[in-house]
Structure formats: C-alpha cells, structure tokens
C-alpha cells in the first residue's frame, strides 16, 4: 500500500506520546496537532520578537 503523502504525524510534537490513534500513517487532520519547528514558525517567531516602541 502506498504511504499517505499528506500524513501530518511525522511533524507533530506529540507523535511519541499520542494515544488518539495507532494508525499514524493515515492521519491528515487532527485537532491535537502541534507542528514541530518549521521555517514558517521560525519566521513568525522572528516577526513577533521585535521590541515594542513605547512613548516616555
């Protein structure tokens, strides 16, 4: 059987402790999904890390 190319489990930070399913090769959507480090997340963190300007 061909592997699901849309499987999200390999990039989920909960993969090792997940008890929602044993069929991890078949998951393409999950309400408990938290993505591990990616370029998109790193870019968003850099944008949000800028200091706020304050008026004195």
mmCIF file of the N, C-alpha and C atoms, coordinates in Angstrom:
data_MODEL
# 
_entry.id   MODEL 
# 
loop_
_atom_site.group_PDB 
_atom_site.id 
_atom_site.type_symbol 
_atom_site.label_atom_id 
_atom_site.label_alt_id 
_atom_site.label_comp_id 
_atom_site.label_asym_id 
_atom_site.label_entity_id 
_atom_site.label_seq_id 
_atom_site.pdbx_PDB_ins_code 
_atom_site.Cartn_x 
_atom_site.Cartn_y 
_atom_site.Cartn_z 
_atom_site.occupancy 
_atom_site.B_iso_or_equiv 
_atom_site.pdbx_formal_charge 
_atom_site.auth_seq_id 
_atom_site.auth_comp_id 
_atom_site.auth_asym_id 
_atom_site.auth_atom_id 
_atom_site.pdbx_PDB_model_num 
ATOM 1   N N  . UNK A 1 1  ? 0.832  -1.181 0.000  1.00 0.00 ? 1  UNK A N  1 
ATOM 2   C CA . UNK A 1 1  ? 0.000  0.000  0.000  1.00 0.00 ? 1  UNK A CA 1 
ATOM 3   C C  . UNK A 1 1  ? 0.882  1.252  0.000  1.00 0.00 ? 1  UNK A C  1 
ATOM 4   N N  . UNK A 1 2  ? 0.509  2.234  -0.779 1.00 0.00 ? 2  UNK A N  1 
ATOM 5   C CA . UNK A 1 2  ? 1.272  3.472  -0.898 1.00 0.00 ? 2  UNK A CA 1 
ATOM 6   C C  . UNK A 1 2  ? 1.089  4.336  0.352  1.00 0.00 ? 2  UNK A C  1 
ATOM 7   N N  . UNK A 1 3  ? 2.172  4.956  0.837  1.00 0.00 ? 3  UNK A N  1 
ATOM 8   C CA . UNK A 1 3  ? 2.114  5.823  2.018  1.00 0.00 ? 3  UNK A CA 1 
ATOM 9   C C  . UNK A 1 3  ? 1.344  7.099  1.712  1.00 0.00 ? 3  UNK A C  1 
ATOM 10  N N  . UNK A 1 4  ? 0.634  7.590  2.693  1.00 0.00 ? 4  UNK A N  1 
ATOM 11  C CA . UNK A 1 4  ? -0.129 8.825  2.559  1.00 0.00 ? 4  UNK A CA 1 
ATOM 12  C C  . UNK A 1 4  ? 0.842  10.008 2.558  1.00 0.00 ? 4  UNK A C  1 
ATOM 13  N N  . UNK A 1 5  ? 0.911  10.759 1.459  1.00 0.00 ? 5  UNK A N  1 
ATOM 14  C CA . UNK A 1 5  ? 1.848  11.872 1.350  1.00 0.00 ? 5  UNK A CA 1 
ATOM 15  C C  . UNK A 1 5  ? 1.401  13.089 2.150  1.00 0.00 ? 5  UNK A C  1 
ATOM 16  N N  . UNK A 1 6  ? 0.163  13.081 2.652  1.00 0.00 ? 6  UNK A N  1 
ATOM 17  C CA . UNK A 1 6  ? -0.347 14.207 3.431  1.00 0.00 ? 6  UNK A CA 1 
ATOM 18  C C  . UNK A 1 6  ? -0.331 13.927 4.938  1.00 0.00 ? 6  UNK A C  1 
ATOM 19  N N  . UNK A 1 7  ? 0.324  12.861 5.335  1.00 0.00 ? 7  UNK A N  1 
ATOM 20  C CA . UNK A 1 7  ? 0.382  12.476 6.742  1.00 0.00 ? 7  UNK A CA 1 
ATOM 21  C C  . UNK A 1 7  ? 1.043  13.579 7.570  1.00 0.00 ? 7  UNK A C  1 
ATOM 22  N N  . UNK A 1 8  ? 0.360  14.046 8.614  1.00 0.00 ? 8  UNK A N  1 
ATOM 23  C CA . UNK A 1 8  ? 0.897  15.125 9.450  1.00 0.00 ? 8  UNK A CA 1 
ATOM 24  C C  . UNK A 1 8  ? 1.638  14.619 10.680 1.00 0.00 ? 8  UNK A C  1 
ATOM 25  N N  . UNK A 1 9  ? 1.509  13.355 11.004 1.00 0.00 ? 9  UNK A N  1 
ATOM 26  C CA . UNK A 1 9  ? 2.123  12.829 12.226 1.00 0.00 ? 9  UNK A CA 1 
ATOM 27  C C  . UNK A 1 9  ? 3.645  12.996 12.310 1.00 0.00 ? 9  UNK A C  1 
ATOM 28  N N  . UNK A 1 10 ? 4.399  12.801 11.239 1.00 0.00 ? 10 UNK A N  1 
ATOM 29  C CA . UNK A 1 10 ? 5.856  12.927 11.363 1.00 0.00 ? 10 UNK A CA 1 
ATOM 30  C C  . UNK A 1 10 ? 6.332  14.294 11.863 1.00 0.00 ? 10 UNK A C  1 
ATOM 31  N N  . UNK A 1 11 ? 5.540  15.353 11.665 1.00 0.00 ? 11 UNK A N  1 
ATOM 32  C CA . UNK A 1 11 ? 5.959  16.685 12.098 1.00 0.00 ? 11 UNK A CA 1 
ATOM 33  C C  . UNK A 1 11 ? 5.260  17.130 13.379 1.00 0.00 ? 11 UNK A C  1 
ATOM 34  N N  . UNK A 1 12 ? 4.480  16.262 13.991 1.00 0.00 ? 12 UNK A N  1 
ATOM 35  C CA . UNK A 1 12 ? 3.757  16.617 15.214 1.00 0.00 ? 12 UNK A CA 1 
ATOM 36  C C  . UNK A 1 12 ? 4.634  16.383 16.442 1.00 0.00 ? 12 UNK A C  1 
ATOM 37  N N  . UNK A 1 13 ? 4.646  17.337 17.359 1.00 0.00 ? 13 UNK A N  1 
ATOM 38  C CA . UNK A 1 13 ? 5.485  17.200 18.555 1.00 0.00 ? 13 UNK A CA 1 
ATOM 39  C C  . UNK A 1 13 ? 4.920  16.175 19.542 1.00 0.00 ? 13 UNK A C  1 
ATOM 40  N N  . UNK A 1 14 ? 3.692  15.739 19.352 1.00 0.00 ? 14 UNK A N  1 
ATOM 41  C CA . UNK A 1 14 ? 3.063  14.768 20.252 1.00 0.00 ? 14 UNK A CA 1 
ATOM 42  C C  . UNK A 1 14 ? 3.132  13.332 19.732 1.00 0.00 ? 14 UNK A C  1 
ATOM 43  N N  . UNK A 1 15 ? 3.808  13.114 18.628 1.00 0.00 ? 15 UNK A N  1 
ATOM 44  C CA . UNK A 1 15 ? 3.825  11.794 17.974 1.00 0.00 ? 15 UNK A CA 1 
ATOM 45  C C  . UNK A 1 15 ? 4.192  10.661 18.925 1.00 0.00 ? 15 UNK A C  1 
ATOM 46  N N  . UNK A 1 16 ? 5.216  10.846 19.735 1.00 0.00 ? 16 UNK A N  1 
ATOM 47  C CA . UNK A 1 16 ? 5.696  9.759  20.599 1.00 0.00 ? 16 UNK A CA 1 
ATOM 48  C C  . UNK A 1 16 ? 4.759  9.436  21.755 1.00 0.00 ? 16 UNK A C  1 
ATOM 49  N N  . UNK A 1 17 ? 3.940  10.406 22.158 1.00 0.00 ? 17 UNK A N  1 
ATOM 50  C CA . UNK A 1 17 ? 3.045  10.190 23.304 1.00 0.00 ? 17 UNK A CA 1 
ATOM 51  C C  . UNK A 1 17 ? 1.576  10.165 22.913 1.00 0.00 ? 17 UNK A C  1 
ATOM 52  N N  . UNK A 1 18 ? 1.269  10.317 21.638 1.00 0.00 ? 18 UNK A N  1 
ATOM 53  C CA . UNK A 1 18 ? -0.110 10.380 21.159 1.00 0.00 ? 18 UNK A CA 1 
ATOM 54  C C  . UNK A 1 18 ? -0.848 9.059  21.373 1.00 0.00 ? 18 UNK A C  1 
ATOM 55  N N  . UNK A 1 19 ? -2.065 9.162  21.911 1.00 0.00 ? 19 UNK A N  1 
ATOM 56  C CA . UNK A 1 19 ? -2.896 7.982  22.107 1.00 0.00 ? 19 UNK A CA 1 
ATOM 57  C C  . UNK A 1 19 ? -4.204 8.082  21.323 1.00 0.00 ? 19 UNK A C  1 
ATOM 58  N N  . UNK A 1 20 ? -4.322 9.096  20.460 1.00 0.00 ? 20 UNK A N  1 
ATOM 59  C CA . UNK A 1 20 ? -5.556 9.292  19.709 1.00 0.00 ? 20 UNK A CA 1 
ATOM 60  C C  . UNK A 1 20 ? -5.768 8.211  18.660 1.00 0.00 ? 20 UNK A C  1 
ATOM 61  N N  . UNK A 1 21 ? -4.692 7.707  18.097 1.00 0.00 ? 21 UNK A N  1 
ATOM 62  C CA . UNK A 1 21 ? -4.810 6.634  17.094 1.00 0.00 ? 21 UNK A CA 1 
ATOM 63  C C  . UNK A 1 21 ? -3.505 5.864  16.998 1.00 0.00 ? 21 UNK A C  1 
ATOM 64  N N  . UNK A 1 22 ? -3.627 4.603  16.632 1.00 0.00 ? 22 UNK A N  1 
ATOM 65  C CA . UNK A 1 22 ? -2.430 3.805  16.352 1.00 0.00 ? 22 UNK A CA 1 
ATOM 66  C C  . UNK A 1 22 ? -2.141 3.820  14.863 1.00 0.00 ? 22 UNK A C  1 
ATOM 67  N N  . UNK A 1 23 ? -3.069 4.345  14.069 1.00 0.00 ? 23 UNK A N  1 
ATOM 68  C CA . UNK A 1 23 ? -2.953 4.407  12.612 1.00 0.00 ? 23 UNK A CA 1 
ATOM 69  C C  . UNK A 1 23 ? -2.282 5.714  12.177 1.00 0.00 ? 23 UNK A C  1 
ATOM 70  N N  . UNK A 1 24 ? -1.117 6.013  12.706 1.00 0.00 ? 24 UNK A N  1 
ATOM 71  C CA . UNK A 1 24 ? -0.464 7.298  12.452 1.00 0.00 ? 24 UNK A CA 1 
ATOM 72  C C  . UNK A 1 24 ? -0.081 7.518  10.988 1.00 0.00 ? 24 UNK A C  1 
ATOM 73  N N  . UNK A 1 25 ? 0.016  6.480  10.213 1.00 0.00 ? 25 UNK A N  1 
ATOM 74  C CA . UNK A 1 25 ? 0.346  6.640  8.797  1.00 0.00 ? 25 UNK A CA 1 
ATOM 75  C C  . UNK A 1 25 ? -0.860 7.092  7.975  1.00 0.00 ? 25 UNK A C  1 
ATOM 76  N N  . UNK A 1 26 ? -2.039 7.156  8.590  1.00 0.00 ? 26 UNK A N  1 
ATOM 77  C CA . UNK A 1 26 ? -3.260 7.517  7.876  1.00 0.00 ? 26 UNK A CA 1 
ATOM 78  C C  . UNK A 1 26 ? -3.806 8.893  8.274  1.00 0.00 ? 26 UNK A C  1 
ATOM 79  N N  . UNK A 1 27 ? -3.142 9.624  9.159  1.00 0.00 ? 27 UNK A N  1 
ATOM 80  C CA . UNK A 1 27 ? -3.675 10.877 9.701  1.00 0.00 ? 27 UNK A CA 1 
ATOM 81  C C  . UNK A 1 27 ? -3.351 12.062 8.802  1.00 0.00 ? 27 UNK A C  1 
ATOM 82  N N  . UNK A 1 28 ? -4.369 12.798 8.403  1.00 0.00 ? 28 UNK A N  1 
ATOM 83  C CA . UNK A 1 28 ? -4.156 14.012 7.602  1.00 0.00 ? 28 UNK A CA 1 
ATOM 84  C C  . UNK A 1 28 ? -4.784 15.230 8.262  1.00 0.00 ? 28 UNK A C  1 
ATOM 85  N N  . UNK A 1 29 ? -5.530 15.032 9.351  1.00 0.00 ? 29 UNK A N  1 
ATOM 86  C CA . UNK A 1 29 ? -6.122 16.134 10.097 1.00 0.00 ? 29 UNK A CA 1 
ATOM 87  C C  . UNK A 1 29 ? -6.269 15.701 11.549 1.00 0.00 ? 29 UNK A C  1 
ATOM 88  N N  . UNK A 1 30 ? -5.944 16.604 12.479 1.00 0.00 ? 30 UNK A N  1 
ATOM 89  C CA . UNK A 1 30 ? -6.008 16.254 13.892 1.00 0.00 ? 30 UNK A CA 1 
ATOM 90  C C  . UNK A 1 30 ? -6.154 17.520 14.725 1.00 0.00 ? 30 UNK A C  1 
ATOM 91  N N  . UNK A 1 31 ? -7.132 17.540 15.629 1.00 0.00 ? 31 UNK A N  1 
ATOM 92  C CA . UNK A 1 31 ? -7.347 18.727 16.459 1.00 0.00 ? 31 UNK A CA 1 
ATOM 93  C C  . UNK A 1 31 ? -6.257 18.889 17.518 1.00 0.00 ? 31 UNK A C  1 
ATOM 94  N N  . UNK A 1 32 ? -5.470 17.851 17.757 1.00 0.00 ? 32 UNK A N  1 
ATOM 95  C CA . UNK A 1 32 ? -4.394 17.904 18.752 1.00 0.00 ? 32 UNK A CA 1 
ATOM 96  C C  . UNK A 1 32 ? -3.032 18.184 18.120 1.00 0.00 ? 32 UNK A C  1 
ATOM 97  N N  . UNK A 1 33 ? -3.012 18.398 16.807 1.00 0.00 ? 33 UNK A N  1 
ATOM 98  C CA . UNK A 1 33 ? -1.753 18.569 16.072 1.00 0.00 ? 33 UNK A CA 1 
ATOM 99  C C  . UNK A 1 33 ? -1.040 19.860 16.461 1.00 0.00 ? 33 UNK A C  1 
ATOM 100 N N  . UNK A 1 34 ? 0.209  19.736 16.851 1.00 0.00 ? 34 UNK A N  1 
ATOM 101 C CA . UNK A 1 34 ? 1.100  20.871 17.094 1.00 0.00 ? 34 UNK A CA 1 
ATOM 102 C C  . UNK A 1 34 ? 2.353  20.619 16.278 1.00 0.00 ? 34 UNK A C  1 
ATOM 103 N N  . UNK A 1 35 ? 2.604  21.503 15.343 1.00 0.00 ? 35 UNK A N  1 
ATOM 104 C CA . UNK A 1 35 ? 3.723  21.320 14.427 1.00 0.00 ? 35 UNK A CA 1 
ATOM 105 C C  . UNK A 1 35 ? 5.052  21.589 15.114 1.00 0.00 ? 35 UNK A C  1 
ATOM 106 N N  . UNK A 1 36 ? 6.012  20.756 14.810 1.00 0.00 ? 36 UNK A N  1 
ATOM 107 C CA . UNK A 1 36 ? 7.355  20.994 15.310 1.00 0.00 ? 36 UNK A CA 1 
ATOM 108 C C  . UNK A 1 36 ? 8.000  22.107 14.497 1.00 0.00 ? 36 UNK A C  1 
ATOM 109 N N  . UNK A 1 37 ? 9.178  22.462 14.838 1.00 0.00 ? 37 UNK A N  1 
ATOM 110 C CA . UNK A 1 37 ? 9.878  23.586 14.235 1.00 0.00 ? 37 UNK A CA 1 
ATOM 111 C C  . UNK A 1 37 ? 9.889  23.529 12.708 1.00 0.00 ? 37 UNK A C  1 
ATOM 112 N N  . UNK A 1 38 ? 9.430  24.623 12.081 1.00 0.00 ? 38 UNK A N  1 
ATOM 113 C CA . UNK A 1 38 ? 9.469  24.749 10.620 1.00 0.00 ? 38 UNK A CA 1 
ATOM 114 C C  . UNK A 1 38 ? 9.891  26.161 10.278 1.00 0.00 ? 38 UNK A C  1 
ATOM 115 N N  . UNK A 1 39 ? 10.182 26.397 9.019  1.00 0.00 ? 39 UNK A N  1 
ATOM 116 C CA . UNK A 1 39 ? 10.562 27.739 8.587  1.00 0.00 ? 39 UNK A CA 1 
ATOM 117 C C  . UNK A 1 39 ? 9.444  28.735 8.844  1.00 0.00 ? 39 UNK A C  1 
ATOM 118 N N  . UNK A 1 40 ? 8.191  28.333 8.622  1.00 0.00 ? 40 UNK A N  1 
ATOM 119 C CA . UNK A 1 40 ? 7.072  29.247 8.825  1.00 0.00 ? 40 UNK A CA 1 
ATOM 120 C C  . UNK A 1 40 ? 7.006  29.671 10.289 1.00 0.00 ? 40 UNK A C  1 
ATOM 121 N N  . UNK A 1 41 ? 7.125  28.725 11.200 1.00 0.00 ? 41 UNK A N  1 
ATOM 122 C CA . UNK A 1 41 ? 7.094  29.058 12.623 1.00 0.00 ? 41 UNK A CA 1 
ATOM 123 C C  . UNK A 1 41 ? 8.279  29.929 13.017 1.00 0.00 ? 41 UNK A C  1 
ATOM 124 N N  . UNK A 1 42 ? 9.450  29.649 12.465 1.00 0.00 ? 42 UNK A N  1 
ATOM 125 C CA . UNK A 1 42 ? 10.636 30.436 12.790 1.00 0.00 ? 42 UNK A CA 1 
ATOM 126 C C  . UNK A 1 42 ? 10.499 31.866 12.295 1.00 0.00 ? 42 UNK A C  1 
ATOM 127 N N  . UNK A 1 43 ? 9.903  32.056 11.117 1.00 0.00 ? 43 UNK A N  1 
ATOM 128 C CA . UNK A 1 43 ? 9.683  33.402 10.589 1.00 0.00 ? 43 UNK A CA 1 
ATOM 129 C C  . UNK A 1 43 ? 8.699  34.159 11.472 1.00 0.00 ? 43 UNK A C  1 
ATOM 130 N N  . UNK A 1 44 ? 7.621  33.514 11.877 1.00 0.00 ? 44 UNK A N  1 
ATOM 131 C CA . UNK A 1 44 ? 6.634  34.158 12.743 1.00 0.00 ? 44 UNK A CA 1 
ATOM 132 C C  . UNK A 1 44 ? 7.223  34.527 14.094 1.00 0.00 ? 44 UNK A C  1 
ATOM 133 N N  . UNK A 1 45 ? 8.077  33.685 14.641 1.00 0.00 ? 45 UNK A N  1 
ATOM 134 C CA . UNK A 1 45 ? 8.712  33.983 15.923 1.00 0.00 ? 45 UNK A CA 1 
ATOM 135 C C  . UNK A 1 45 ? 9.613  35.210 15.782 1.00 0.00 ? 45 UNK A C  1 
ATOM 136 N N  . UNK A 1 46 ? 10.370 35.290 14.691 1.00 0.00 ? 46 UNK A N  1 
ATOM 137 C CA . UNK A 1 46 ? 11.252 36.436 14.477 1.00 0.00 ? 46 UNK A CA 1 
ATOM 138 C C  . UNK A 1 46 ? 10.451 37.724 14.349 1.00 0.00 ? 46 UNK A C  1 
ATOM 139 N N  . UNK A 1 47 ? 9.326  37.671 13.650 1.00 0.00 ? 47 UNK A N  1 
ATOM 140 C CA . UNK A 1 47 ? 8.488  38.859 13.485 1.00 0.00 ? 47 UNK A CA 1 
ATOM 141 C C  . UNK A 1 47 ? 7.918  39.308 14.819 1.00 0.00 ? 47 UNK A C  1 
ATOM 142 N N  . UNK A 1 48 ? 7.499  38.367 15.654 1.00 0.00 ? 48 UNK A N  1 
ATOM 143 C CA . UNK A 1 48 ? 6.898  38.690 16.946 1.00 0.00 ? 48 UNK A CA 1 
ATOM 144 C C  . UNK A 1 48 ? 7.932  39.057 18.000 1.00 0.00 ? 48 UNK A C  1 
ATOM 145 N N  . UNK A 1 49 ? 9.196  38.789 17.758 1.00 0.00 ? 49 UNK A N  1 
ATOM 146 C CA . UNK A 1 49 ? 10.241 39.043 18.734 1.00 0.00 ? 49 UNK A CA 1 
ATOM 147 C C  . UNK A 1 49 ? 10.733 40.492 18.710 1.00 0.00 ? 49 UNK A C  1 
ATOM 148 N N  . UNK A 1 50 ? 10.247 41.296 17.794 1.00 0.00 ? 50 UNK A N  1 
ATOM 149 C CA . UNK A 1 50 ? 10.697 42.675 17.720 1.00 0.00 ? 50 UNK A CA 1 
ATOM 150 C C  . UNK A 1 50 ? 10.205 43.454 18.949 1.00 0.00 ? 50 UNK A C  1 
ATOM 151 N N  . UNK A 1 51 ? 11.065 44.289 19.521 1.00 0.00 ? 51 UNK A N  1 
ATOM 152 C CA . UNK A 1 51 ? 10.660 45.053 20.715 1.00 0.00 ? 51 UNK A CA 1 
ATOM 153 C C  . UNK A 1 51 ? 9.575  46.094 20.378 1.00 0.00 ? 51 UNK A C  1 
ATOM 154 N N  . UNK A 1 52 ? 8.701  46.309 21.341 1.00 0.00 ? 52 UNK A N  1 
ATOM 155 C CA . UNK A 1 52 ? 7.649  47.305 21.154 1.00 0.00 ? 52 UNK A CA 1 
ATOM 156 C C  . UNK A 1 52 ? 8.215  48.687 21.437 1.00 0.00 ? 52 UNK A C  1 
ATOM 157 N N  . UNK A 1 53 ? 7.706  49.677 20.712 1.00 0.00 ? 53 UNK A N  1 
ATOM 158 C CA . UNK A 1 53 ? 8.120  51.052 20.961 1.00 0.00 ? 53 UNK A CA 1 
ATOM 159 C C  . UNK A 1 53 ? 7.194  51.635 22.015 1.00 0.00 ? 53 UNK A C  1 
ATOM 160 N N  . UNK A 1 54 ? 7.780  52.386 22.929 1.00 0.00 ? 54 UNK A N  1 
ATOM 161 C CA . UNK A 1 54 ? 6.972  52.997 23.990 1.00 0.00 ? 54 UNK A CA 1 
ATOM 162 C C  . UNK A 1 54 ? 7.252  54.483 24.043 1.00 0.00 ? 54 UNK A C  1 
ATOM 163 N N  . UNK A 1 55 ? 6.216  55.240 24.344 1.00 0.00 ? 55 UNK A N  1 
ATOM 164 C CA . UNK A 1 55 ? 6.359  56.677 24.499 1.00 0.00 ? 55 UNK A CA 1 
ATOM 165 C C  . UNK A 1 55 ? 6.672  56.969 25.973 1.00 0.00 ? 55 UNK A C  1 
ATOM 166 N N  . UNK A 1 56 ? 7.647  57.842 26.198 1.00 0.00 ? 56 UNK A N  1 
ATOM 167 C CA . UNK A 1 56 ? 8.002  58.174 27.578 1.00 0.00 ? 56 UNK A CA 1 
ATOM 168 C C  . UNK A 1 56 ? 7.375  59.489 27.990 1.00 0.00 ? 56 UNK A C  1 
# 
